[in-house]
């Protein structure tokens, strides 16, 4: 079990509180329930955790910056969007051991709920600046490409687009917000490789199919992490520990099935 810094845990509680307000008064009730389903039954909250831990490691003073907390909420909402759409595409009746929104409220409401959450994410991102909005639009487009590739059976290509963009976003958004542009390109590469590793771990847990390139991807992640450490120094330690923990879980094929970090 990985132990998160208390400051990160405190920030995560703020993010959870923000998420719990999303769509709380939305009408009709059926749409509200579909919108809030995965908010009220969260998973590991991996993307917000990555964002907050990375922020804490590059600038501890910014961990409670309202912009950072909002960014963490946005990446989770966009993850919820991807779950809602994936459920419809793959006709999932259950996820995490409970019924999916499409199973309870129908495919139509699940898609409309994803549309509503995309719009809500845009409204939230506007307050973070044009650069953030532009970047998130690019992320959303890449996610769509990933879903299309998945539909066409191009699973290897889909791995880079379906999962990686939001994990990348968890690392890039705080850098854009805090003006640390010298780290952005390395963070993009690290996030992309971590996302691919996550997808491969998911494939392994679902189908027991181990990919031979998994270890080389883990090594690449280590190299990009070292490059960031050259800029940040030993302050990167909390994020470094988290990444090494995630790599270990991915290599054993238990990352995506774990309920908590």
C-alpha positions in Angstrom: 0.0 0.0 0.0 1.4 3.4 -1.0 1.1 6.1 1.6 0.2 9.6 0.3 1.5 12.8 1.9 -1.2 14.2 4.3 -1.2 17.5 2.3 -2.2 15.5 -0.8 -4.9 13.7 1.1 -6.3 16.9 2.4 -6.4 18.4 -1.1 -8.0 15.2 -2.4 -10.8 15.7 0.2 -11.4 19.2 -1.2 -11.6 17.7 -4.7 -14.1 15.1 -3.6 -16.2 17.8 -2.1 -16.1 19.8 -5.4 -17.1 16.7 -7.4 -20.0 15.9 -5.0 -21.6 19.2 -6.0 -21.5 18.4 -9.7 -25.1 18.0 -11.1 -26.6 17.8 -7.6 -29.6 19.8 -8.6 -29.8 18.7 -12.2 -33.2 18.0 -13.7 -34.7 15.6 -14.8 -33.7 13.2 -12.0 -32.9 10.4 -14.4 -30.2 12.5 -16.0 -28.9 13.6 -12.6 -28.6 10.0 -11.5 -26.7 9.1 -14.7 -24.4 12.1 -14.4 -23.6 11.4 -10.8 -23.4 7.6 -10.9 -19.6 7.4 -11.1 -19.1 10.4 -9.0 -21.0 8.8 -6.1 -19.3 5.4 -6.7 -15.7 6.5 -7.4 -12.8 4.2 -8.1 -9.2 4.9 -7.2 -9.3 8.6 -8.3 -6.0 7.9 -9.9 -5.9 10.9 -12.2 -6.7 13.5 -9.4 -4.1 11.7 -7.2 -1.5 11.9 -9.9 -2.2 15.6 -10.5 -2.2 16.5 -6.8 0.9 14.5 -6.0 2.8 15.9 -8.9 1.8 19.4 -7.9 2.9 18.8 -4.4 6.3 17.6 -5.6 7.0 20.5 -7.9 5.6 23.2 -5.7 4.3 22.3 -2.2 2.8 25.8 -1.7 0.4 25.3 -4.6 -1.3 22.1 -3.4 -4.3 24.0 -2.1 -4.4 26.5 -5.0 -8.1 26.6 -6.1 -7.0 26.3 -9.7 -5.1 23.1 -9.0 -8.1 21.7 -7.1 -10.4 22.6 -10.0 -8.0 21.0 -12.5 -8.0 17.8 -10.4 -11.9 17.7 -10.4 -11.9 18.3 -14.2 -9.6 15.3 -15.0 -11.9 13.1 -12.9 -15.0 14.4 -14.7 -13.5 13.7 -18.1 -12.6 10.2 -16.8 -16.3 9.7 -15.9 -17.2 10.8 -19.4 -14.9 8.1 -20.8 -16.5 5.5 -18.6 -20.1 6.5 -19.6 -19.2 6.3 -23.3 -17.2 3.1 -22.9 -20.1 1.4 -21.2 -22.3 2.1 -24.1 -19.8 1.1 -26.7 -18.9 -2.2 -25.1 -22.4 -2.8 -23.7 -21.2 -3.1 -20.1 -24.0 -4.0 -17.7 -21.6 -3.9 -14.7 -18.5 -2.0 -13.7 -16.7 -2.3 -10.3 -19.3 -4.9 -9.3 -22.3 -2.6 -9.7 -24.8 -1.8 -12.5 -23.7 0.7 -15.1 -25.7 3.9 -15.9 -26.6 2.5 -19.3 -27.9 -0.7 -17.7 -30.0 1.3 -15.3 -31.1 4.3 -17.3 -30.5 3.3 -20.9 -27.8 4.0 -23.5 -29.4 7.3 -24.5 -29.3 8.8 -21.0 -25.7 7.6 -20.5 -24.6 9.4 -23.7 -26.6 12.6 -22.7 -25.0 12.4 -19.3 -21.5 12.3 -20.9 -22.4 15.3 -23.1 -23.5 17.2 -20.0 -20.3 16.4 -18.2 -18.2 17.5 -21.1 -20.0 20.9 -21.1 -19.6 21.2 -17.3 -15.9 20.5 -17.7 -15.5 23.2 -20.3 -17.3 25.7 -18.0 -14.9 24.8 -15.2 -11.8 25.0 -17.4 -12.7 28.5 -18.7 -11.8 29.8 -15.2 -8.3 28.3 -15.6 -7.4 30.2 -18.8 -7.5 29.8 -22.5 -4.3 27.6 -22.6 -6.0 25.0 -20.3 -9.2 25.0 -22.4 -7.2 24.5 -25.6 -5.1 21.8 -24.1 -8.2 19.9 -22.8 -9.9 20.2 -26.2 -6.9 18.4 -27.7 -7.1 15.8 -24.9 -10.8 15.2 -25.6 -10.2 14.8 -29.4 -7.4 12.2 -28.7 -9.8 10.3 -26.4 -12.3 10.2 -29.3 -9.7 8.9 -31.7 -8.8 6.2 -29.1 -12.5 5.1 -28.8 -12.7 5.0 -32.7 -9.6 2.9 -32.9 -10.9 0.6 -30.3 -14.1 0.1 -32.2 -12.0 -0.8 -35.3 -10.1 -3.4 -33.3 -6.8 -1.4 -33.5 -6.0 -2.1 -29.8 -2.3 -1.4 -30.0 -2.9 2.1 -31.5 -5.9 2.7 -29.2 -3.7 2.3 -26.1 -1.9 5.6 -26.8 -5.2 7.5 -27.2 -7.9 5.8 -25.2 -6.3 5.9 -21.7 -3.1 7.9 -22.0 -4.4 11.5 -22.7 -6.1 11.9 -19.3 -3.2 10.5 -17.4 -1.0 12.9 -19.4 -3.4 15.7 -18.6 -3.0 15.0 -14.9 0.7 16.0 -15.2 0.5 18.7 -17.8 -2.4 20.8 -16.4 -0.6 21.8 -13.2 2.5 22.8 -15.2 0.4 25.0 -17.5 -1.4 26.6 -14.5 1.8 27.2 -12.5 3.8 28.3 -15.6 6.4 25.5 -15.4 6.6 25.1 -19.2 10.1 23.8 -19.2 8.7 20.5 -17.8 5.7 20.1 -20.1 7.3 18.0 -22.9 8.9 15.6 -20.5 5.6 15.4 -18.5 3.7 14.6 -21.7 6.0 11.7 -22.6 5.9 10.4 -19.0 2.1 10.6 -18.9 1.7 9.0 -22.3 3.9 6.0 -21.3 2.2 5.7 -17.9 -1.2 5.6 -19.7 -0.1 2.9 -22.1 1.3 0.9 -19.2 -2.1 1.3 -17.4 -3.9 0.1 -20.5 -1.6 -2.9 -20.9 -2.1 -3.7 -17.2 -5.9 -3.6 -17.8 -5.6 -5.9 -20.8 -3.6 -8.3 -18.6 -6.1 -8.3 -15.8 -9.0 -8.8 -18.2 -7.5 -11.4 -20.5 -4.4 -12.6 -18.8 -2.4 -11.5 -21.9 1.0 -10.2 -21.0 2.7 -7.8 -23.4 6.5 -8.3 -23.8 7.0 -4.5 -24.2 5.6 -3.7 -20.7 9.0 -3.8 -19.0 10.6 -1.5 -21.6 7.8 1.0 -21.2 8.3 0.9 -17.4 12.0 1.7 -18.1 11.1 4.6 -20.3 8.9 6.0 -17.5 11.9 5.8 -15.2 14.0 7.8 -17.6 11.4 10.5 -18.0 11.0 10.7 -14.3 14.8 11.1 -13.9 14.7 14.1 -16.3 12.0 15.8 -14.2 14.1 15.1 -11.1 17.0 16.9 -12.7 14.8 20.1 -12.7 13.0 19.6 -9.4 15.6 17.8 -7.2 14.7 15.6 -4.3 11.4 17.4 -3.9 10.1 15.0 -6.5 10.3 12.1 -4.1 6.5 11.8 -3.2 5.6 11.6 -6.9 8.5 9.3 -7.7 7.4 6.9 -5.0 3.8 7.0 -6.4 5.0 6.3 -9.9 7.2 3.4 -8.8 4.3 1.9 -6.9 2.1 2.2 -9.9 4.7 0.6 -12.1 5.0 -2.3 -9.7 1.3 -2.9 -9.6 1.1 -2.7 -13.4 3.9 -5.2 -13.9 2.1 -7.7 -11.7 -1.2 -7.0 -13.5 -3.1 -5.7 -10.5 -3.1 -1.9 -11.1 -6.5 -1.6 -12.8 -8.3 -4.1 -10.5 -7.1 -2.4 -7.3 -9.8 -0.3 -5.7 -7.5 2.0 -3.8 -4.0 3.4 -3.7 
